Amino acid sequence: MVEHHARGLFISLRQQIYEALEADVVNTLTREQLTQQLSSAIDVLIDRQDYSVAAVVRRDYVKSLVDELLGLGPLQPLMDDESITDIMINGHQHVFIERNGLVEQSTAKFIDEEQLLQIAKRIASRIGRRVDDSSPTCDARLEDGSRVNIVIPPIAIDGTSISIRKFKKQSIDLEQLVSFGAMSPEMAKLLMIASRCRLNILISGGTGSGKTTMLNALSQFISEKERIVTIEDAAELRLLQPHVVRLETRTSGIEGTGAVNQRDLVINSLRMRPDRIIVGECRGGEAFEMLQAMNTGHDGSMSTLHANTPRDALARVEAMVMMATNNLPLEAIRRMIISAVDLVVQISRLHDGSRKVMNISEVIGLEGNNVVLEEIFRFEPLPGEPGAEKVHGEFVSAGLMKRSVLVEKARFFGLEGNLDAIFGFMRGS
């Protein structure tokens, strides 16, 4: 990172080098070749103007220029830091990061709004999208799979805003989630059985709560013999099975045509002979087709959505189905939901930055006009001292009901003994 006291000199050198650069030539050079040429150019310019600059500062100048020309400028060191999960830019002087679940301000800064805007445009152009006055917002995906949202002025009042959800190189499995304290071993075993037994699962939670991480973890227990179709706005899922078709939405082109949304992809996926359909996030009319798929032989389908409780999650599904069709009465929609969705997994990010599975609830049926949910597991916070930084608590369970669909499917798949081991252990404790 360029030191603050040498910032003015770097800006001057940067301007001189940029005036002499030819874009076509830069694109033909490897990172090593560009580093070598810029290092020589920096040395010549510094010596010509008789500046006294330490070798380590010169290396910082060269790295910053290479990052800007080939990478993401001041953001590149943050992208390279594996402990950072989110990067949030609010104008060229305010960069925030999330590390270990907690948000802090970064020392990274852009030279000016123009540099930030150019990097934003470069991110969009690399994947064939654009961000300009006529299209001031953009969802994009970097080469490493990280998800990016861009908003530029005048929509973003205080300067260009960029939000980056970094792509983890290693998938986190249920065993690791247990070690992190996100759930108990019994909860992990239950979810493993639910995935293997082809239960339809909704994962509910807030932004950054770990919904996609959970979806990836559950997908690891899908049989390699099954054909899986995944549908996402920005491809984040990393399924290990050999028979996977990955579909990604597309925004409209410059002419305003060619958009393909999630609902289009869900409808198309039904013609692809899938065993399971996994929708990265339900947020609109695709929920209707997703429920129909779950009800017509595509058991084991999964999706995520934004909601604060399992009951809120089902209410959101109701609302999304209503967005797709106004011909169905509410009772018919609710009957469609209870016959389709088997399990709701509720995840939250707590104030200490930790992620917890707050509830695992089974959808039992209808009583009158109300959906009946049976809570299998829940996280109970323990009373803490005022101002305590860490959240402490325990995972508790009331066990499974005899009419549970999980019991029926576990029996069909020969896994009933695994369920007995979980809840027998808990009764014994």
SULDAJO-V84739 format. One line per field, one symbol per residue. ss: DSSP state (h for helix, s for strand, l for the rest). A space follows every 10 residues. Layout:
ss = ???
This chain:
ss = lllhhhhhhh hhhhhhhhhh llhhhhllll hhhhhhhhhh hhhhhhhhll llllhhhhhh hhhhhhhhhh llhhhhhhhh lllsssssss llllsssssl lsssslllll llhhhhhhhh hhhhhhllll lsllslssss slllllssss slllllllll ssssslllll lllhhhhhhl llllhhhhhh hhhhhhllll ssssslllll hhhhhhhhhl lllllllsss ssllllllll lllsssssls llllllllls lhhhhhhhhl lllllssssl lllllhhhhh hhhhhlllll lssssslllh hhhhhhhhhh hhhhlllllh hhhhhhhhhh llsssssssl llllssssss ssssssslls ssssssssss slllllllll llssssslll llllhhhhhh hhlllhhhhh hhhhhhhhl
